[in-house]
């Protein structure tokens, strides 16, 4: 029997990690990369540039947006190099502008090769983080793909043992 387009086995599984400035995002990235490595899958790294709150002068807002995008590209390149060095996988790098949750859900809907979303829960006292709270909690039953939540305090050794 041959695979039909649209079936799960037809396309290479892609693990998506959402990156930002939090320390736990590196844990999500490493977990996604190691799972992809052990299953023959791919990795996608997403950074969302949130729109600036400053809206008084268009030129200043445009400059702020461009600087934020350049910073996101630089951060993604660093994470991509780490994934490449550790696993030999060249990750897909995705930068979007807008609100993180909306951009993430749109990307999952647009890219059928994304099969698993990997999020890391914050280790702080303020809770696991807004994406984890919503996507692994409130919306978990309506997600089109599985959401894997890993503890943000996992060491590299622990991630390697789990994956």
Number of C-alpha atoms within 10 A of each C-alpha: 3 6 10 10 9 10 9 13 11 12 16 16 19 25 26 29 27 21 24 17 10 11 14 20 20 21 24 28 27 24 27 29 33 25 22 21 18 10 13 12 20 23 27 21 23 23 23 22 21 15 15 13 8 11 11 8 8 10 10 13 16 15 11 16 17 13 12 18 19 13 13 22 16 12 15 22 15 12 19 22 15 19 22 14 11 13 16 12 20 16 22 14 15 15 15 16 15 13 12 18 13 11 19 21 13 11 15 18 14 10 10 17 20 22 21 19 23 25 30 28 22 20 15 10 6 8 11 18 15 13 16 22 14 13 21 19 11 10 11 15 11 10 14 14 15 15 19 18 17 19 16 20 15 16 12 13 8 11 18 13 9 10 15
